[in-house]
Amino acid sequence: MPKMKTNSGAKKRFALTGTGKIKRKHAFKSHILTKKTKKQKRNLTHIGLVSRENVSSVKELLCLK
């Protein structure tokens, strides 16, 4: 069987932590930032973790499953 290919978009968007959890960035932080408050932009800066419901689908995209 051929090797599984990692989804190119997923490998740019997600990263693994040392304990095996999946890190992600928040959406809405790329453009149209003038109308967003400082607090809103500051809170979007922090790295989040992928929720339990989505972990299996993200792992599939990253060929970790």
C-alpha positions in Angstrom: 0.0 0.0 0.0 1.2 3.5 -0.7 2.2 5.9 2.2 -0.5 8.1 3.6 0.0 11.8 2.8 -0.4 14.4 5.4 -3.0 17.1 4.6 -0.9 20.2 3.6 -3.3 22.7 5.1 -3.5 20.8 8.4 0.3 20.6 8.8 0.5 24.4 8.5 -2.3 25.0 11.0 -1.7 22.5 13.8 1.3 21.5 16.0 1.8 18.8 18.6 2.7 19.6 22.2 5.2 17.4 24.2 2.3 15.5 25.8 0.6 14.8 22.5 -2.1 17.4 22.5 -2.8 19.4 19.4 -2.2 23.2 19.4 -4.1 25.6 17.2 -4.3 29.3 16.6 -7.5 31.4 17.0 -9.4 32.6 13.9 -10.2 36.3 13.2 -6.7 37.6 13.9 -5.5 38.1 10.3 -7.2 41.2 8.9 -9.9 43.8 9.5 -8.2 44.5 12.9 -9.1 48.2 13.2 -12.7 47.6 14.3 -11.7 45.0 16.9 -10.9 46.1 20.4 -7.5 45.7 22.0 -8.8 43.2 24.4 -10.4 41.1 21.7 -7.1 41.0 19.7 -5.0 40.3 22.8 -7.3 37.3 23.7 -7.0 35.9 20.1 -3.2 35.9 20.3 -3.1 33.1 22.8 -2.6 29.5 21.5 -5.5 27.2 22.1 -5.9 23.4 22.1 -8.1 21.5 19.7 -11.3 20.4 21.4 -12.0 16.7 22.3 -14.7 16.4 19.6 -12.3 17.5 16.8 -9.1 15.7 17.9 -9.8 12.5 16.0 -10.5 14.3 12.7 -7.4 16.5 13.0 -5.2 13.4 13.9 -6.6 11.8 10.7 -5.6 14.8 8.6 -2.1 14.7 10.2 -1.8 10.9 9.7 -1.3 10.3 13.4 -4.1 7.8 13.6 
